[in-house]
Amino acid sequence: MIEPSILKFPKYKKFDVHLLVDYIELRCLVNADHNMVLSDLKEIFTAEDEEVDMRFSEDDIASPDDASEPDDANERFLADLFRHMQSRQIHYGSSYPFEVNDGQIAIKVALDDMHIAYLYLLLCSHLKYIAKEHHAQLTSEFEFVSIKCIEMLVVPNHELHVFGKNSKIKSARYTGNAINRLQLLADDLGGHLKVGAADFPKTSTGDSGLDIVGWFNCWDLLKNQLVLVGQCKCSMKWTEVKDARQRLHELMSLNDEVANYFLIPFHYRRSTNDWHQAASAGRKCLIDRERFIKSFPMAEFKTCKSFALVKEYMVSRLAA
C-alpha cells in the first residue's frame, strides 16, 4: 500500500515540521521493527558525505546559526521533531497509534478502531507515498467521512447534502449538469445565480468547488437562514484553494449568513498545538486531523472500504 518511495529523503520544507513528523510516522509503518529511533533520524536527516544530497526544499534558507554550527543546528532540529511527536501523544491521548519515549517513536502493538481512523487520515494526507490504485477509494470516502463529521458538529435541524461529484455517496438531490445543479442549489438557498449555461460546457457535471452544502431553517419557507458549505481536500496544496464560501459568493448572490467548513486530513499544528500558519486557517472552521479525531464518525467509517483496507494493511505489517 505504501510505495518504496517512502524510503527516499522527504522533500518537505524544514519549516513544515508537522509534515516531517507524518513522514516519520509513515516510516514506522514500513520499517521491519515498526519504530524509528534517534539514530535512524540522524541517518535520514544528517549528511555523512558530500555525495549525499540532504537538502530540504529549495525554499528553505539556512539561518546564520545553522550555517556556522551545523551539528548544533541539526541537534536542535531533531529535538524539534521529538517535541512535536510528544505534543501529538499528549493532545491525541489514547487515540494516538504511536508511543513516544526518549529518542524513539513506535507503532502500538494493539491497534483499536480509533487508531485505524488516525492512520487512515495520515495516509490520506500523503497520497504521494500511497499506491495510486488506492487514491480514489481513500479520497472519495474522505468526503463521506467529512459530511458525517459535520453532522456530528452542527445543531439539529440542519439539512446537509453532498454536492461534490466524487464522493462515496452520490447526491440524490443535486443531479444533472453543472448549471442545473447550481440553479437548484440557488433555489434552495434563496439566491440568484451570477453564472449561466454559457459559463460551463454542456456536458459538465462539476461541483464548482462545493463539496458539502446545507442550511438551517426549521420554522418556515422564508430563506434568510444560516447556510453551511464545506470543502474536503487531501491535497498538499489545500492552502491555495478557494474555500467554499468564497466560491459560493462567486456563483450566486445570497442574503444568508454562511458557515464555512474546510476539512483536511493533515495535522496542521505546531508542537505548541497552535495552527502551523494561522493565516491559512483564517475565516473558516478548519477541521484538521486533531479536530477530526475528536469528533470522528466511527460507525460510518467502519462501513467504508478504506477502514478494512487500512486495518488489513496494519495487521499484515505488524505480523511481518
Backbone bond lengths (Angstrom), bond angles and torsions (degrees), N, CA, C in turn:
res aa  C-N    CA-C-N  psi(-1)  N-CA   C-N-CA  omega(-1)  CA-C   N-CA-C  phi
1 M - - - 1.469 - - 1.538 111.39 -
2 I 1.349 115.61 -47.19 1.455 120.22 175.22 1.524 108.58 -88.18
3 E 1.328 115.70 128.71 1.462 121.73 -174.30 1.534 111.67 -74.59
4 P 1.354 117.09 154.88 1.475 121.28 177.15 1.526 113.42 -59.17
5 S 1.339 117.65 -18.93 1.466 120.83 179.55 1.523 112.35 -61.13
6 I 1.334 117.88 -16.24 1.460 121.86 177.78 1.530 110.58 -61.56
7 L 1.334 117.39 -22.87 1.464 121.30 -177.28 1.522 112.16 -82.12
8 K 1.331 117.71 -8.68 1.457 121.00 177.84 1.529 109.88 -82.50
9 F 1.320 115.81 160.81 1.457 120.27 179.98 1.533 109.79 -61.51
10 P 1.341 118.07 130.12 1.460 120.50 -176.22 1.527 112.46 -74.78
11 K 1.308 117.01 122.42 1.457 120.83 -178.59 1.532 110.36 -88.82
12 Y 1.307 115.75 62.52 1.455 121.65 172.50 1.522 108.29 -108.12
13 K 1.307 116.13 159.79 1.455 119.09 175.90 1.524 109.92 -68.71
14 K 1.316 115.62 144.12 1.457 120.15 176.85 1.528 110.29 -62.03
15 F 1.312 116.10 -29.06 1.468 122.18 178.02 1.524 111.71 -64.05
16 D 1.337 116.46 -31.68 1.471 121.36 -174.90 1.526 110.35 -86.52
17 V 1.325 115.69 67.33 1.458 121.29 -176.80 1.530 111.23 -60.02
18 H 1.354 116.53 -33.74 1.472 119.14 -178.60 1.522 111.61 -62.40
19 L 1.334 117.87 -33.72 1.466 121.01 178.14 1.535 110.72 -75.80
20 L 1.314 116.26 -36.82 1.459 119.61 179.11 1.531 111.06 -67.28
21 V 1.326 117.71 -35.69 1.464 120.25 176.00 1.529 109.89 -68.53
22 D 1.337 117.57 -38.11 1.465 119.67 172.70 1.522 110.59 -56.57
23 Y 1.324 115.77 -43.40 1.464 120.57 179.35 1.525 110.38 -59.68
24 I 1.315 116.64 -42.51 1.474 121.01 179.00 1.525 110.15 -63.89
25 E 1.325 117.44 -41.24 1.463 120.82 177.41 1.528 110.60 -61.47
26 L 1.324 116.49 -42.93 1.464 119.76 178.47 1.524 111.52 -63.78
27 R 1.322 116.43 -37.44 1.466 119.75 177.56 1.528 111.01 -64.05
28 C 1.344 116.72 -33.85 1.468 119.34 176.02 1.529 111.00 -60.23
29 L 1.324 116.52 -34.08 1.467 120.17 -177.67 1.523 111.77 -69.60
30 V 1.313 117.32 -32.70 1.469 120.13 -175.17 1.526 113.34 -97.73
31 N 1.336 117.18 -20.05 1.464 119.30 -179.73 1.528 110.73 -66.76
32 A 1.310 116.05 144.99 1.466 121.13 -176.69 1.527 112.11 -60.84
33 D 1.345 116.98 -35.48 1.465 119.63 -179.03 1.528 112.16 -95.36
34 H 1.330 117.58 5.35 1.469 124.33 173.05 1.524 113.23 60.56
35 N 1.333 117.02 28.95 1.457 119.21 177.39 1.515 110.50 -147.06
36 M 1.329 114.97 173.61 1.459 122.38 171.94 1.517 106.38 -136.28
37 V 1.334 116.38 128.07 1.457 120.86 178.92 1.527 108.50 -110.73
38 L 1.318 114.81 169.95 1.466 119.68 -175.13 1.519 111.98 -56.31
39 S 1.322 117.39 -38.97 1.466 119.93 179.98 1.525 111.32 -64.56
40 D 1.350 117.40 -33.30 1.469 120.80 176.10 1.521 110.15 -63.57
41 L 1.343 115.81 -44.23 1.460 120.09 -178.26 1.524 110.54 -67.01
42 K 1.318 116.44 -37.97 1.468 118.80 177.38 1.524 110.54 -63.58
43 E 1.319 116.11 -37.77 1.470 119.85 179.38 1.524 110.96 -66.04
44 I 1.349 116.49 -37.53 1.466 120.70 -179.44 1.524 111.36 -74.14
45 F 1.326 116.30 -45.54 1.467 120.79 -167.95 1.522 114.57 -102.44
46 T 1.337 118.50 6.02 1.460 121.42 178.68 1.516 109.54 -123.30
47 A 1.325 116.17 124.26 1.471 120.19 178.23 1.524 109.08 -76.14
48 E 1.330 117.13 128.36 1.457 121.23 -178.91 1.530 112.38 -101.77
49 D 1.315 117.28 -15.31 1.456 119.84 176.17 1.520 108.57 -151.87
50 E 1.325 115.83 166.08 1.457 120.75 -173.32 1.521 112.81 -71.17
51 E 1.330 118.11 -14.55 1.451 120.27 -177.65 1.529 112.27 -82.25
52 V 1.326 116.25 -13.53 1.457 120.12 -177.70 1.519 109.51 -92.91
53 D 1.321 116.85 122.99 1.460 121.89 178.22 1.523 108.51 -90.10
54 M 1.325 116.88 98.28 1.455 121.08 -177.64 1.526 111.73 -105.27
55 R 1.328 117.12 22.88 1.462 119.74 178.72 1.522 110.22 -68.42
56 F 1.299 114.21 147.23 1.447 119.63 171.17 1.532 106.79 -85.78
57 S 1.313 116.87 -160.32 1.458 120.17 178.67 1.521 110.13 -55.46
58 E 1.316 116.45 146.81 1.466 120.49 177.56 1.525 111.65 -64.22
59 D 1.319 117.54 -14.57 1.463 120.82 177.54 1.521 111.61 -73.96
60 D 1.324 118.63 -16.40 1.460 121.73 179.66 1.519 109.54 -76.40
61 I 1.310 115.32 131.94 1.462 121.13 177.16 1.515 107.75 -118.17
62 A 1.313 117.14 122.61 1.458 120.21 -177.70 1.517 110.62 -67.19
63 S 1.317 116.00 141.27 1.462 121.19 175.70 1.520 108.65 -78.14
64 P 1.355 118.12 163.49 1.469 119.56 177.12 1.525 112.52 -56.32
65 D 1.340 117.42 -38.16 1.463 120.35 179.01 1.520 111.04 -63.17
66 D 1.343 114.90 -41.92 1.455 119.33 -179.80 1.527 111.20 -62.30
67 A 1.339 115.71 -37.62 1.459 120.00 -177.02 1.529 111.56 -71.88
68 S 1.339 116.41 -37.61 1.452 119.31 -174.75 1.523 113.25 -85.91
69 E 1.319 117.07 -27.60 1.448 120.92 -177.40 1.531 109.81 -131.23
70 P 1.325 118.20 71.40 1.474 120.73 -174.38 1.519 113.91 -60.24
71 D 1.340 117.66 -37.90 1.466 119.59 -179.28 1.509 111.14 -66.38
72 D 1.331 116.52 -45.22 1.463 120.65 179.07 1.517 110.77 -64.89
73 A 1.335 116.04 -40.24 1.468 120.05 179.98 1.520 110.70 -62.43
74 N 1.334 116.40 -39.78 1.461 119.54 -179.45 1.527 111.03 -69.89
75 E 1.322 117.27 -35.81 1.463 120.58 176.61 1.526 110.35 -63.79
76 R 1.333 116.81 -40.79 1.471 120.83 178.17 1.523 110.73 -64.74
77 F 1.343 115.13 -38.80 1.463 119.75 179.57 1.533 110.98 -64.74
78 L 1.324 117.18 -45.17 1.465 120.73 178.41 1.526 110.76 -63.81
79 A 1.338 116.82 -37.11 1.469 120.34 176.89 1.521 110.24 -64.33
80 D 1.343 117.40 -37.70 1.471 121.12 177.14 1.523 110.62 -62.07
81 L 1.319 117.12 -41.06 1.458 120.78 179.06 1.522 110.76 -60.51
82 F 1.321 117.12 -44.92 1.462 119.77 -179.22 1.528 112.07 -70.28
83 R 1.324 117.18 -34.48 1.472 118.94 175.25 1.522 110.37 -60.66
84 H 1.335 115.44 -40.16 1.460 119.67 179.82 1.534 110.49 -66.65
85 M 1.327 117.85 -42.56 1.472 120.67 176.92 1.525 110.79 -60.12
86 Q 1.323 116.80 -43.60 1.458 120.72 -179.92 1.522 111.25 -64.51
87 S 1.336 116.12 -36.17 1.465 120.36 176.64 1.522 110.74 -62.45
88 R 1.316 117.52 -42.45 1.468 121.00 177.91 1.528 110.51 -62.52
89 Q 1.328 116.07 -43.23 1.454 119.66 -179.84 1.527 111.01 -59.70
90 I 1.317 116.69 -37.25 1.464 121.10 179.80 1.523 110.84 -71.50
91 H 1.331 117.18 -49.01 1.463 120.58 -170.40 1.522 113.69 -79.98
92 Y 1.328 118.29 -27.99 1.462 120.41 174.86 1.525 111.64 -85.95
93 G 1.314 116.28 -21.72 1.461 119.59 178.68 1.520 111.94 60.11
94 S 1.321 116.21 -134.95 1.464 121.15 -176.16 1.530 112.44 -67.99
95 S 1.342 117.68 -13.79 1.467 120.45 179.05 1.531 112.74 -78.75
96 Y 1.323 117.18 -10.79 1.467 120.48 -177.92 1.529 108.99 -79.89
97 P 1.336 117.58 123.76 1.478 119.85 -174.36 1.519 114.28 -82.60
98 F 1.335 117.11 7.70 1.456 121.01 -178.69 1.528 109.77 -121.90
99 E 1.317 115.09 155.40 1.458 121.82 172.72 1.522 108.25 -114.24
100 V 1.337 115.82 128.51 1.460 121.23 -178.76 1.519 108.71 -113.61
101 N 1.324 115.49 119.71 1.459 121.76 175.48 1.520 107.87 -123.29
102 D 1.297 117.80 -177.41 1.462 121.15 -179.58 1.522 110.01 -57.72
103 G 1.328 114.63 112.30 1.461 119.00 174.77 1.501 115.94 73.71
104 Q 1.333 119.65 16.93 1.462 120.66 -179.48 1.518 111.47 -154.00
105 I 1.340 115.58 142.47 1.462 122.59 167.94 1.521 106.98 -127.27
106 A 1.329 116.61 132.68 1.467 120.66 -176.34 1.518 109.81 -139.78
107 I 1.336 116.17 146.35 1.462 121.15 175.75 1.533 108.35 -70.46
108 K 1.314 117.21 139.16 1.456 120.44 178.11 1.529 110.10 -65.93
109 V 1.320 116.18 146.02 1.465 121.03 -177.76 1.523 110.70 -69.71
110 A 1.334 116.32 -42.64 1.469 121.12 -179.55 1.523 108.99 -104.86
111 L 1.321 115.97 113.53 1.462 121.08 -178.34 1.520 110.09 -103.72
112 D 1.347 116.18 131.61 1.460 119.89 176.05 1.530 109.96 -100.97
113 D 1.314 116.95 -176.72 1.467 120.89 -174.81 1.530 112.09 -64.16
114 M 1.333 117.43 -35.25 1.458 119.22 179.32 1.528 111.06 -68.60
115 H 1.309 116.80 -33.21 1.467 119.81 174.58 1.533 110.50 -64.01
116 I 1.319 116.09 -39.70 1.474 120.09 177.81 1.528 109.83 -63.69
117 A 1.341 117.21 -38.30 1.465 120.97 177.70 1.529 110.52 -61.82
118 Y 1.342 116.62 -44.09 1.467 120.07 177.98 1.526 110.33 -60.78
119 L 1.322 116.91 -46.34 1.459 120.62 -177.95 1.525 111.24 -65.37
120 Y 1.325 116.46 -34.37 1.470 120.02 175.67 1.529 110.16 -60.57
121 L 1.331 117.33 -47.04 1.463 120.64 179.48 1.525 110.59 -65.19
122 L 1.335 117.11 -37.55 1.465 120.96 176.73 1.526 110.68 -60.27
123 L 1.315 117.38 -45.73 1.466 120.99 -179.93 1.524 111.19 -66.00
124 C 1.334 117.02 -39.85 1.474 120.91 178.98 1.523 111.88 -62.43
125 S 1.327 116.78 -29.25 1.461 119.92 -175.92 1.527 113.29 -84.31
126 H 1.327 117.80 -7.64 1.475 120.94 -179.83 1.521 109.75 -135.61
127 L 1.315 115.75 58.60 1.461 120.95 -175.81 1.524 112.70 -63.33
128 K 1.333 116.75 -21.40 1.468 117.90 -179.61 1.524 111.73 -64.88
129 Y 1.324 117.38 -18.76 1.456 121.58 177.91 1.530 112.28 -98.40
130 I 1.324 117.45 1.23 1.462 121.72 -175.55 1.530 109.60 -106.83
131 A 1.321 117.06 139.75 1.466 121.36 177.77 1.524 110.22 -54.16
132 K 1.322 117.24 133.24 1.464 121.98 -173.60 1.521 113.06 -59.71
133 E 1.303 116.68 -26.92 1.466 119.85 -179.44 1.528 112.18 -61.89
134 H 1.329 117.33 -18.29 1.466 121.03 -178.20 1.536 112.79 -100.26
135 H 1.327 118.55 -9.56 1.463 120.95 -172.67 1.531 112.75 -58.70
136 A 1.321 116.88 -50.80 1.470 120.67 -175.47 1.527 110.58 -61.32
137 Q 1.328 115.84 -40.64 1.469 119.93 179.46 1.520 111.43 -62.57
138 L 1.319 116.02 -48.40 1.466 120.68 -177.41 1.520 111.73 -64.08
139 T 1.334 117.16 -44.72 1.460 119.64 -174.42 1.534 112.89 -75.50
140 S 1.328 117.60 -38.09 1.465 119.36 179.66 1.524 110.38 -66.04
141 E 1.320 116.59 -36.56 1.460 119.07 179.28 1.521 111.96 -79.30
142 F 1.335 117.27 -20.72 1.466 119.26 172.30 1.533 109.69 -64.11
143 E 1.320 117.63 -38.72 1.467 120.93 177.24 1.532 110.41 -65.23
144 F 1.316 116.74 -39.79 1.464 121.43 177.74 1.531 110.80 -63.46
145 V 1.332 116.38 -47.66 1.464 120.74 179.31 1.526 110.32 -63.63
146 S 1.330 117.16 -33.36 1.467 121.41 -179.79 1.529 111.61 -63.56
147 I 1.323 116.89 -47.16 1.468 118.10 -179.10 1.526 110.54 -66.27
148 K 1.322 117.27 -34.13 1.467 119.92 177.31 1.533 110.99 -69.23
149 C 1.311 116.97 -32.71 1.464 121.58 175.15 1.527 109.94 -65.32
150 I 1.334 117.43 -45.41 1.464 120.84 179.29 1.523 110.45 -63.07
151 E 1.323 117.10 -38.29 1.465 120.11 178.32 1.532 111.11 -59.02
152 M 1.318 116.96 -32.52 1.456 120.67 179.01 1.526 111.80 -75.82
153 L 1.333 116.68 -25.02 1.458 120.81 -174.33 1.523 113.95 -90.09
154 V 1.337 117.37 -32.63 1.461 119.65 -172.12 1.527 110.66 -86.08
155 V 1.337 114.16 162.87 1.461 120.31 -179.46 1.526 109.54 -70.93
156 P 1.348 117.92 162.28 1.471 120.39 176.59 1.529 111.21 -60.96
157 N 1.310 115.32 162.81 1.464 124.40 176.92 1.526 113.71 75.77
158 H 1.337 116.81 11.40 1.450 118.94 167.62 1.523 108.38 -79.15
159 E 1.300 116.21 141.88 1.464 120.68 171.02 1.514 106.65 -106.86
160 L 1.330 117.07 119.78 1.458 122.12 -176.09 1.520 110.36 -117.72
161 H 1.330 115.09 142.21 1.463 121.00 178.72 1.522 110.14 -139.83
162 V 1.315 116.07 145.70 1.458 121.25 168.39 1.524 107.96 -76.65
163 F 1.321 116.88 128.55 1.459 121.31 174.84 1.526 110.42 -108.47
164 G 1.341 116.85 -24.97 1.457 120.97 179.76 1.508 112.37 -62.87
165 K 1.304 116.77 145.90 1.467 120.82 -173.89 1.524 113.00 -88.88
166 N 1.349 117.90 -10.21 1.459 119.87 -174.91 1.522 113.64 -109.47
167 S 1.305 116.64 17.31 1.459 120.41 -177.49 1.520 111.66 -75.71
168 K 1.336 115.30 159.12 1.463 121.64 173.68 1.526 110.23 -60.29
169 I 1.343 115.94 -35.83 1.466 120.40 177.77 1.525 108.81 -107.85
170 K 1.295 117.22 130.91 1.447 122.18 -179.68 1.527 110.06 -90.14
171 S 1.306 115.67 147.81 1.448 119.98 179.70 1.519 110.66 -74.03
172 A 1.316 115.69 129.50 1.463 120.30 174.61 1.515 110.18 -85.26
173 R 1.340 115.75 -16.02 1.471 120.18 -175.94 1.532 111.73 -93.14
174 Y 1.322 116.73 -45.05 1.462 120.69 -174.64 1.522 109.47 -103.25
175 T 1.311 115.59 98.07 1.461 122.10 -177.24 1.526 109.36 -127.91
176 G 1.314 115.45 172.21 1.457 119.98 178.86 1.511 111.63 91.10
177 N 1.343 115.80 -163.38 1.461 118.64 -177.64 1.527 110.76 -78.74
178 A 1.321 115.51 175.83 1.467 121.17 -171.52 1.526 112.66 -59.32
179 I 1.328 117.25 -45.74 1.463 118.88 -175.69 1.528 111.63 -69.72
180 N 1.321 117.82 -35.40 1.464 120.25 177.02 1.526 111.53 -65.18
181 R 1.308 115.85 -39.63 1.467 120.00 178.56 1.528 110.64 -65.50
182 L 1.327 116.37 -43.47 1.460 119.96 -179.85 1.528 111.65 -66.80
183 Q 1.333 116.62 -36.85 1.473 119.46 179.26 1.528 110.31 -64.37
184 L 1.319 116.68 -41.94 1.456 119.89 178.20 1.531 110.91 -64.87
185 L 1.322 116.89 -39.16 1.466 119.90 177.64 1.530 110.44 -64.73
186 A 1.323 117.12 -42.79 1.468 120.15 177.60 1.523 110.81 -60.76
187 D 1.327 117.46 -39.73 1.471 120.78 176.85 1.524 110.57 -62.78
188 D 1.330 116.51 -42.25 1.466 120.67 -179.91 1.523 111.60 -63.09
189 L 1.323 116.00 -34.86 1.465 120.32 -174.55 1.530 112.57 -96.89
190 G 1.327 117.01 -1.73 1.457 120.12 -177.78 1.518 112.86 69.33
191 G 1.327 116.35 29.93 1.460 121.13 -178.73 1.511 112.27 -104.59
192 H 1.314 115.26 177.03 1.471 122.03 179.41 1.526 108.17 -126.83
193 L 1.328 115.77 123.64 1.456 120.10 -177.76 1.525 111.91 -63.19
194 K 1.315 115.61 139.08 1.462 121.79 172.76 1.531 110.91 -95.76
195 V 1.336 116.73 -7.83 1.455 122.11 -177.86 1.517 108.96 -116.39
196 G 1.330 115.60 162.38 1.455 120.48 179.41 1.505 111.65 -133.92
197 A 1.303 116.08 -177.94 1.462 121.66 -177.34 1.527 111.94 -57.91
198 A 1.350 116.27 -32.50 1.459 119.84 -177.61 1.525 112.59 -67.70
199 D 1.336 116.90 -14.60 1.462 120.49 -178.55 1.527 112.99 -84.71
200 F 1.340 117.39 -5.02 1.462 121.14 -177.20 1.525 109.59 -134.07
201 P 1.334 116.86 145.27 1.467 118.78 170.57 1.526 109.10 -59.90
202 K 1.330 117.01 146.13 1.468 120.71 -176.77 1.515 112.34 -58.56
203 T 1.314 116.52 -30.71 1.462 119.64 -176.98 1.524 113.22 -92.10
204 S 1.335 116.88 1.86 1.458 119.84 -176.46 1.521 111.50 -68.89
205 T 1.328 115.53 130.01 1.471 121.09 174.18 1.530 109.58 -118.84
206 G 1.335 116.92 21.01 1.463 121.98 -175.91 1.508 113.53 -61.31
207 D 1.338 114.53 160.44 1.462 119.83 -177.62 1.522 112.65 -95.55
208 S 1.342 117.94 2.02 1.467 123.07 176.83 1.524 112.86 57.86
209 G 1.318 117.65 26.66 1.455 120.45 177.60 1.511 114.33 82.77
210 L 1.325 117.81 13.35 1.467 122.12 177.93 1.520 108.13 -113.18
211 D 1.324 117.46 115.71 1.461 120.71 -179.14 1.526 111.88 -94.25
212 I 1.337 116.49 -39.95 1.463 122.45 -177.30 1.522 109.08 -132.37
213 V 1.321 116.77 135.17 1.460 121.04 177.22 1.526 108.94 -134.01
214 G 1.306 115.81 154.85 1.456 119.41 178.72 1.513 111.08 -174.64
215 W 1.315 115.98 176.00 1.464 120.88 178.83 1.515 109.52 -156.21
216 F 1.328 114.67 160.66 1.456 121.48 178.72 1.525 108.33 -120.94
217 N 1.306 116.56 110.89 1.460 120.86 177.57 1.524 107.78 -162.43
218 C 1.320 115.61 96.84 1.461 119.74 -176.88 1.523 112.25 -105.01
219 W 1.346 116.62 7.24 1.468 118.32 -172.73 1.532 113.73 -103.35
220 D 1.333 116.90 -45.42 1.459 119.72 -171.74 1.523 109.47 -157.26
221 L 1.327 115.63 -173.71 1.465 120.20 -177.61 1.527 112.97 -94.12
222 L 1.343 117.18 -1.13 1.461 119.35 176.93 1.518 109.21 -66.55
223 K 1.313 115.86 148.36 1.447 119.06 -171.29 1.534 112.40 -82.36
224 N 1.304 121.36 -72.43 1.457 124.12 -176.57 1.531 112.82 -12.41
225 Q 1.286 116.55 84.93 1.448 123.14 -168.66 1.522 109.62 -141.33
226 L 1.299 116.36 174.58 1.458 120.33 174.99 1.523 108.46 -87.82
227 V 1.320 115.76 118.09 1.467 122.97 179.09 1.525 108.13 -97.62
228 L 1.307 116.04 145.38 1.459 121.52 177.70 1.522 109.15 -124.22
229 V 1.322 116.01 131.46 1.463 120.92 174.32 1.516 108.76 -131.85
230 G 1.315 115.63 151.73 1.456 119.29 -179.72 1.510 112.20 -146.71
231 Q 1.307 114.48 151.94 1.454 120.82 176.91 1.527 108.19 -130.91
232 C 1.322 117.33 143.02 1.463 123.11 -176.70 1.529 107.74 -124.27
233 K 1.322 117.01 120.79 1.459 120.06 -175.81 1.517 111.83 -133.89
234 C 1.329 115.45 126.89 1.461 121.34 173.52 1.530 111.04 -100.20
235 S 1.306 117.40 1.35 1.464 121.47 -176.51 1.524 111.44 -80.41
236 M 1.335 115.65 143.06 1.460 121.17 173.97 1.522 111.67 -60.28
237 K 1.322 116.89 -22.64 1.460 121.05 -176.96 1.525 112.39 -94.52
238 W 1.327 117.51 24.34 1.458 120.68 -177.55 1.530 112.27 -59.61
239 T 1.340 117.18 -29.79 1.466 119.64 -178.70 1.522 112.32 -68.31
240 E 1.334 117.48 -16.95 1.466 121.48 -178.74 1.528 112.36 -92.72
241 V 1.334 116.99 -5.25 1.463 122.08 -174.55 1.526 109.87 -88.79
242 K 1.323 116.66 138.72 1.462 120.19 172.66 1.518 108.90 -63.42
243 D 1.322 116.28 133.52 1.455 117.03 178.71 1.528 109.84 -75.21
244 A 1.327 115.94 168.46 1.466 121.19 -171.51 1.524 112.45 -64.90
245 R 1.337 118.27 -33.18 1.470 119.44 179.45 1.523 111.06 -66.67
246 Q 1.334 117.36 -43.48 1.459 120.35 176.11 1.519 110.70 -57.58
247 R 1.320 115.51 -46.31 1.461 120.52 -177.42 1.520 111.13 -65.08
248 L 1.341 116.93 -41.20 1.455 120.68 179.78 1.517 110.90 -60.28
249 H 1.328 117.99 -43.94 1.460 121.03 -179.10 1.526 112.10 -70.43
250 E 1.323 117.94 -23.29 1.460 120.79 173.71 1.529 110.81 -73.01
251 L 1.326 116.11 -30.32 1.457 121.22 -174.48 1.526 113.53 -88.01
252 M 1.339 117.12 -31.44 1.461 119.64 -176.10 1.513 111.95 -151.78
253 S 1.329 115.75 156.24 1.464 122.07 174.34 1.521 108.34 -89.77
254 L 1.338 116.33 133.50 1.462 121.42 -177.54 1.524 110.08 -134.87
255 N 1.323 115.50 147.74 1.460 120.59 171.48 1.521 110.98 -100.59
256 D 1.318 116.68 4.89 1.456 121.50 -172.06 1.528 112.09 -93.71
257 E 1.330 115.34 154.87 1.453 121.44 168.28 1.534 108.11 -77.00
258 V 1.324 116.22 141.54 1.471 120.12 -175.72 1.531 110.20 -120.77
259 A 1.327 115.68 118.20 1.463 121.25 172.12 1.524 108.20 -85.22
260 N 1.320 115.36 128.03 1.455 121.00 -167.05 1.529 110.99 -115.74
261 Y 1.334 117.31 111.05 1.464 122.19 -179.85 1.526 110.06 -107.23
262 F 1.320 114.85 141.12 1.462 120.80 176.21 1.525 106.44 -135.06
263 L 1.339 116.69 117.11 1.458 121.46 -172.10 1.521 110.78 -113.09
264 I 1.323 115.48 126.36 1.462 121.70 -177.40 1.536 109.63 -134.17
265 P 1.330 117.89 150.00 1.468 119.85 178.56 1.525 113.03 -85.88
266 F 1.328 117.93 0.81 1.460 122.15 -176.78 1.526 111.84 -80.41
267 H 1.309 116.22 145.94 1.464 121.81 168.23 1.521 105.64 -84.77
268 Y 1.336 116.43 96.37 1.467 120.29 -170.24 1.528 109.68 -97.22
269 R 1.324 116.01 60.78 1.465 121.75 -174.09 1.525 111.59 -134.51
270 R 1.335 114.58 155.57 1.459 121.09 167.09 1.521 108.19 -87.74
271 S 1.320 116.74 177.84 1.461 120.33 177.16 1.528 111.25 -66.50
272 T 1.350 117.58 -20.85 1.464 122.16 175.74 1.523 111.94 -78.44
273 N 1.320 116.34 -7.56 1.468 126.11 -175.11 1.518 113.17 73.61
274 D 1.326 117.87 11.76 1.465 121.28 168.29 1.526 107.84 -77.81
275 W 1.351 116.18 164.15 1.456 119.17 175.41 1.526 110.20 -58.60
276 H 1.309 115.91 144.37 1.468 120.81 178.51 1.526 110.05 -59.14
277 Q 1.323 117.21 -48.48 1.462 122.88 172.23 1.526 106.87 -137.83
278 A 1.321 115.53 109.05 1.459 120.69 -171.05 1.527 112.42 -60.93
279 A 1.331 117.87 -33.02 1.460 120.05 -177.29 1.519 111.98 -62.06
280 S 1.330 117.39 -33.77 1.462 120.84 -179.15 1.519 112.13 -70.53
281 A 1.328 116.81 -21.06 1.460 121.01 -179.97 1.525 112.00 -95.51
282 G 1.319 117.03 0.88 1.458 121.07 -174.31 1.524 114.19 -69.70
283 R 1.335 116.33 147.80 1.460 125.40 173.21 1.526 113.55 58.39
284 K 1.311 115.77 31.23 1.455 120.32 176.23 1.519 108.37 -155.73
285 C 1.313 115.76 155.98 1.452 119.89 170.86 1.524 106.11 -89.02
286 L 1.320 115.95 99.45 1.457 121.17 -175.84 1.528 109.39 -86.70
287 I 1.321 114.89 119.24 1.462 121.30 175.76 1.519 107.02 -103.46
288 D 1.344 115.83 98.37 1.459 119.77 177.95 1.525 108.92 -93.82
289 R 1.319 117.58 -171.31 1.463 120.71 -174.11 1.527 112.29 -58.53
290 E 1.333 116.76 -41.09 1.463 118.53 -177.38 1.524 111.57 -66.04
291 R 1.327 116.76 -45.41 1.459 119.81 177.77 1.524 110.75 -65.03
292 F 1.323 116.12 -36.61 1.460 120.76 177.91 1.523 110.51 -58.61
293 I 1.327 116.07 -50.78 1.461 120.76 -176.17 1.524 110.98 -62.52
294 K 1.328 116.79 -33.56 1.459 119.72 -177.31 1.526 113.03 -79.77
295 S 1.317 116.70 -5.23 1.470 120.42 174.98 1.527 108.78 -141.79
296 F 1.322 115.71 44.34 1.465 120.45 -170.21 1.529 111.69 -82.41
297 P 1.331 116.86 130.68 1.481 121.13 179.58 1.526 111.31 -81.50
298 M 1.309 115.67 75.49 1.465 120.62 -170.66 1.525 112.78 -61.89
299 A 1.352 116.82 -43.07 1.466 119.02 -177.42 1.524 111.09 -58.24
300 E 1.341 116.76 -42.82 1.465 120.90 179.91 1.528 111.17 -70.52
301 F 1.344 116.08 -38.86 1.458 119.72 -179.22 1.532 111.44 -62.29
302 K 1.319 117.21 -35.19 1.464 120.67 -178.05 1.526 112.14 -69.94
303 T 1.344 117.98 -11.03 1.466 120.80 173.70 1.526 111.60 -86.68
304 C 1.335 116.43 -8.02 1.466 120.83 -176.19 1.528 111.37 -85.15
305 K 1.316 115.88 147.33 1.459 120.75 175.19 1.529 110.62 -64.05
306 S 1.343 116.38 -28.59 1.462 120.14 179.93 1.517 111.95 -62.84
307 F 1.330 116.67 -35.07 1.467 119.91 178.61 1.529 109.50 -60.64
308 A 1.324 116.38 -49.73 1.464 120.47 179.97 1.527 111.11 -65.17
309 L 1.341 116.53 -37.90 1.458 121.32 -179.20 1.529 110.76 -61.39
310 V 1.331 116.32 -50.00 1.462 120.56 -177.79 1.525 110.43 -68.32
311 K 1.321 116.75 -41.19 1.463 120.19 -179.28 1.524 111.07 -63.12
312 E 1.315 116.85 -45.54 1.471 120.48 179.23 1.533 110.92 -63.46
313 Y 1.332 115.67 -39.24 1.471 119.52 178.88 1.523 110.08 -62.13
314 M 1.338 116.95 -44.53 1.463 119.85 -178.28 1.523 111.73 -68.71
315 V 1.309 117.73 -37.51 1.464 120.11 176.10 1.521 110.22 -60.09
316 S 1.326 116.57 -43.38 1.469 120.35 -179.73 1.532 111.21 -67.43
317 R 1.334 116.87 -36.83 1.467 120.23 -179.85 1.517 111.09 -68.37
318 L 1.318 116.38 -45.33 1.467 119.51 -176.95 1.530 111.70 -70.50
319 A 1.325 115.49 -22.61 1.465 119.05 178.09 1.528 112.38 -84.86
320 A 1.324 115.35 -14.14 1.483 119.80 -175.90 1.537 111.46 -69.23
